[in-house]
Amino acid sequence: MRGYIIGRLSHLIPILIGITFLSFALMHTVTTDTVDILYDQNGGATEAVAAEKRAVLGLDKDFFTQYVNWVVKILQGDMGNSFVSGAPVLTSILDKLPATVELMVLALVMTLVISLPLGILAAIRKGSIWDQIVRLLSFTGNSLPDFFVAIILLYLFAVKWHVFSFLQADSSTLPVLPALTLAIAMTAKYMRQIRAVFLDELGKDYVRAALSRGLPYRYVLTHYVLRSVAAPLLALLAVSAGSLLGGAAIIESIFLWDGIGKLAVDAIMMRDYPVIQAYVIWMSVIYVGVNLLSDIVCGFLDPRSALQGKED
């Protein structure tokens, strides 16, 4: 296990370098930069004023010089300051993190509460009307884009029924509608996955042997099958958590939920390079870190998975 963890960590550095370099290069392919956008919003500026501003921000240097300077600062623990607000980038991300974590936890809880019993029901009642309903719901949920679901929920719960406020910009309230929007898409995927792993586990010899010895079906399901599917379910949760910790950009923007995703969207609109690059690093570290943690936990739950990963 120790060798497996060290091996996974050794992959982190080249992955981060590749991702940051590509994102940095893509941002510099656009014809406008932060200075153009800032001065366009304020009535424009002369070329001399714009050039002076670019020199202050370091945008007058060539691409490789800008990238190397940025990497050196990152290694020193300095993510720079926002070109737009002037605030430290790391402080901005940490300020938005609690809102994103709150949205993530609520969305995952909703997903598990709905998908786990329905997925299990579809597996143990394979071929029944319940199985067909769950499969239909899963197909429908996977077919609906998040932004479309968000608009429908806003219309029903905010405009028509007035259950929630139209926009959830107030961080003192739970992000029920944004979390429900995310949960609908994740629930559709989880139900299918849970059904598949339960069907696979129910067909194994140890389940038939336990039932043949007279053990109750419910006991076998809860004490054997559910434990066996914990590892793949945890891996699925890790992927979802990593994605949500990066911020659900579209959903946060629609509901004006002030999280990391909305911060990234605003930075992209304003060509705020330091914030965008910090967001890219955040996403990369989160995905690698969460998946590594998931692999470690799964290795303790099922040592065979760790050995398989080490061989690969």
Residue pairs with C-beta under 8 A, 6 or more apart in sequence:
1 296
1 299
1 306
3 310
4 295
4 299
4 306
4 309
4 310
5 292
5 296
7 310
8 288
8 292
8 295
9 292
11 288
12 285
12 288
15 284
15 288
16 281
16 284
16 285
19 280
19 284
20 71
20 277
20 280
20 281
20 284
21 67
23 276
23 277
23 280
24 63
24 66
24 67
24 70
24 277
25 63
27 271
27 273
27 276
27 277
28 63
28 66
30 271
32 271
33 54
33 59
33 271
33 273
34 57
34 59
34 83
34 84
34 270
34 271
34 272
34 273
35 50
35 53
35 54
35 57
35 59
36 50
36 271
37 270
37 271
38 53
38 83
38 84
38 270
39 45
39 49
39 50
39 53
45 53
51 60
54 60
57 83
58 66
58 69
59 66
61 69
70 80
70 274
70 277
73 79
73 80
74 281
79 88
79 89
79 90
79 93
79 274
79 277
79 278
79 281
80 88
80 89
80 274
80 278
81 87
81 88
81 89
81 274
82 88
82 89
82 92
82 267
82 272
82 274
82 275
83 270
83 271
83 272
83 273
83 274
83 275
84 267
84 270
84 272
84 275
85 92
89 274
89 275
89 278
90 278
92 263
92 275
93 260
93 263
93 278
93 279
93 282
96 247
96 258
96 259
96 260
96 262
96 263
97 259
97 260
99 171
99 175
99 257
99 258
99 259
99 260
100 244
100 245
100 247
100 252
100 259
100 260
100 261
101 245
102 174
102 175
103 175
103 178
103 179
103 182
103 244
103 248
103 252
103 257
103 259
104 241
104 244
104 245
106 174
106 175
106 176
106 179
107 178
107 179
107 180
107 182
107 183
107 186
107 244
108 183
108 186
108 237
108 240
108 241
108 244
110 179
110 180
110 183
110 187
111 182
111 183
111 186
111 187
111 190
111 240
112 190
112 237
114 183
114 187
115 186
115 187
115 190
115 191
115 194
116 190
116 194
118 134
118 137
118 187
118 191
118 194
119 134
119 190
119 191
119 192
119 193
119 194
119 195
119 198
120 194
120 195
120 198
120 221
121 130
121 131
121 134
122 130
122 131
122 134
122 135
122 191
122 195
123 131
123 194
123 195
123 198
123 199
123 202
124 198
124 202
124 221
125 131
126 199
131 195
134 191
134 195
135 192
135 195
137 188
137 191
138 188
138 189
138 191
138 192
139 188
140 188
141 184
141 185
141 187
141 188
141 189
142 185
142 188
142 189
142 192
144 184
144 185
146 181
146 182
146 185
146 248
146 250
146 251
147 250
147 251
147 254
149 181
149 184
149 185
150 177
150 178
150 181
150 250
150 251
150 254
150 255
151 254
153 177
153 180
153 181
154 166
154 177
154 254
154 255
157 163
157 164
157 177
158 164
158 165
158 166
158 177
159 166
164 176
164 177
165 173
167 255
167 256
168 175
168 176
168 177
168 178
168 255
168 256
168 257
169 255
169 256
169 257
169 258
171 258
175 255
175 257
177 255
178 248
178 251
178 252
178 254
178 255
178 257
181 251
181 255
182 244
182 248
182 251
186 240
189 236
190 236
193 232
193 233
193 236
194 229
194 233
197 229
197 232
197 233
198 225
198 229
201 207
201 225
201 228
201 229
202 225
206 224
207 220
207 224
207 225
210 220
210 224
211 217
211 220
227 301
228 302
230 301
231 298
231 301
231 302
231 305
234 294
234 297
234 298
234 301
235 291
235 294
235 295
235 298
237 294
238 290
238 291
238 293
238 294
239 290
239 291
239 294
241 290
242 286
242 287
242 289
242 290
242 291
243 287
245 260
245 286
245 290
246 260
246 261
246 279
246 282
246 283
246 286
246 287
247 259
247 260
247 261
247 262
247 263
247 264
247 279
248 259
248 261
249 261
249 262
249 264
249 265
250 261
250 265
251 257
251 261
252 258
252 259
252 260
252 261
252 262
252 265
253 261
253 262
253 265
256 262
260 279
260 282
263 275
263 279
264 275
264 276
264 279
266 272
267 275
267 276
267 279
268 276
295 305
295 306
295 309
298 305
298 306
299 305
299 306
299 309
